[in-house]
Amino acid sequence: DRFSLYGNNHLVKIIELSIFDRLGNRVEFLTNVPINHPSQGWDGTLKGRPAEIGVYSYYARIVDLNGREIEYFGSITLLR
């Protein structure tokens, strides 16, 4: 399973997707990730090993069909 973003067909791609741990350290940085693609995104690992169970925050920049960039912030809970 992977964490990624899903949306309608007005969104083109994720320009940047950053995942942060509870201390604010960036644990993942992805660029040019397709929207609505379940095999793309964060796989819950940190340096090749399973990340700790817990709450992580994310920041994403997405581009829409008009070329506008949209920013999203939120949190996710990693479970095993």
C-alpha positions as a LaTeX table, in Angstrom:
\begin{tabular}{lrrr}
\hline
Residue & $x$ (\AA) & $y$ (\AA) & $z$ (\AA) \\
\hline
Asp1 & 0.00 & 0.00 & 0.00 \\
Arg2 & 1.13 & 3.53 & $-0.71$ \\
Phe3 & 0.02 & 7.00 & 0.30 \\
Ser4 & $-0.77$ & 9.20 & $-2.68$ \\
Leu5 & $-3.34$ & 11.78 & $-3.65$ \\
Tyr6 & $-6.49$ & 11.19 & $-5.65$ \\
Gly7 & $-8.74$ & 13.69 & $-7.34$ \\
Asn8 & $-10.93$ & 14.47 & $-10.30$ \\
Asn9 & $-9.81$ & 14.73 & $-13.90$ \\
His10 & $-9.13$ & 18.49 & $-13.53$ \\
Leu11 & $-5.87$ & 17.70 & $-11.74$ \\
Val12 & $-2.83$ & 16.85 & $-13.87$ \\
Lys13 & $-0.02$ & 15.72 & $-11.57$ \\
Ile14 & 1.60 & 16.07 & $-8.17$ \\
Ile15 & 4.59 & 18.35 & $-8.62$ \\
Glu16 & 5.90 & 17.67 & $-5.13$ \\
Leu17 & 4.85 & 15.35 & $-2.31$ \\
Ser18 & 6.76 & 15.60 & 0.97 \\
Ile19 & 6.14 & 13.46 & 4.04 \\
Phe20 & 7.31 & 14.61 & 7.49 \\
Asp21 & 7.66 & 12.76 & 10.79 \\
Arg22 & 6.31 & 14.13 & 14.08 \\
Leu23 & 9.54 & 16.09 & 14.65 \\
Gly24 & 9.28 & 17.82 & 11.28 \\
Asn25 & 12.01 & 15.82 & 9.56 \\
Arg26 & 11.27 & 15.11 & 5.92 \\
Val27 & 11.21 & 11.34 & 5.46 \\
Glu28 & 10.12 & 11.25 & 1.81 \\
Phe29 & 10.30 & 13.61 & $-1.16$ \\
Leu30 & 8.63 & 12.68 & $-4.43$ \\
Thr31 & 8.28 & 14.70 & $-7.63$ \\
Asn32 & 6.12 & 14.41 & $-10.75$ \\
Val33 & 3.81 & 11.76 & $-9.30$ \\
Pro34 & 0.70 & 10.98 & $-11.37$ \\
Ile35 & $-2.70$ & 11.67 & $-9.79$ \\
Asn36 & $-4.90$ & 8.62 & $-9.07$ \\
His37 & $-2.09$ & 6.12 & $-9.52$ \\
Pro38 & $-2.10$ & 3.54 & $-6.69$ \\
Ser39 & 1.40 & 2.22 & $-7.40$ \\
Gln40 & 2.97 & 5.67 & $-6.94$ \\
Gly41 & 3.49 & 7.54 & $-3.65$ \\
Trp42 & 5.03 & 6.89 & $-0.24$ \\
Asp43 & 5.35 & 3.22 & 0.67 \\
Gly44 & 5.72 & 3.75 & 4.43 \\
Thr45 & 9.45 & 3.21 & 4.53 \\
Leu46 & 12.32 & 5.31 & 5.79 \\
Lys47 & 15.75 & 4.61 & 4.27 \\
Gly48 & 14.55 & 1.25 & 3.00 \\
Arg49 & 13.14 & 0.08 & 6.35 \\
Pro50 & 9.56 & 0.21 & 7.63 \\
Ala51 & 8.85 & 3.60 & 9.21 \\
Glu52 & 7.51 & 3.76 & 12.75 \\
Ile53 & 3.78 & 3.51 & 13.26 \\
Gly54 & 2.38 & 6.95 & 13.96 \\
Val55 & 1.12 & 10.21 & 12.54 \\
Tyr56 & 2.95 & 11.88 & 9.67 \\
Ser57 & 2.20 & 15.14 & 7.94 \\
Tyr58 & 2.32 & 15.84 & 4.24 \\
Tyr59 & 2.69 & 18.79 & 1.91 \\
Ala60 & 1.77 & 18.55 & $-1.75$ \\
Arg61 & 1.88 & 20.90 & $-4.73$ \\
Ile62 & $-0.46$ & 19.87 & $-7.52$ \\
Val63 & $-0.98$ & 21.40 & $-10.96$ \\
Asp64 & $-4.43$ & 21.55 & $-12.56$ \\
Leu65 & $-5.49$ & 21.66 & $-16.22$ \\
Asn66 & $-5.18$ & 25.47 & $-16.25$ \\
Gly67 & $-1.57$ & 25.30 & $-15.07$ \\
Arg68 & $-2.39$ & 26.63 & $-11.59$ \\
Glu69 & $-0.52$ & 25.20 & $-8.64$ \\
Ile70 & $-2.58$ & 24.15 & $-5.64$ \\
Glu71 & $-1.08$ & 23.41 & $-2.21$ \\
Tyr72 & $-2.41$ & 20.76 & 0.14 \\
Phe73 & $-1.42$ & 20.04 & 3.75 \\
Gly74 & $-2.62$ & 17.28 & 6.01 \\
Ser75 & $-1.79$ & 14.33 & 8.18 \\
Ile76 & $-1.84$ & 10.59 & 7.74 \\
Thr77 & $-1.62$ & 7.75 & 10.22 \\
Leu78 & 0.73 & 4.90 & 9.37 \\
Leu79 & $-0.52$ & 1.50 & 10.56 \\
Arg80 & 0.82 & $-1.97$ & 9.95 \\
\hline
\end{tabular}
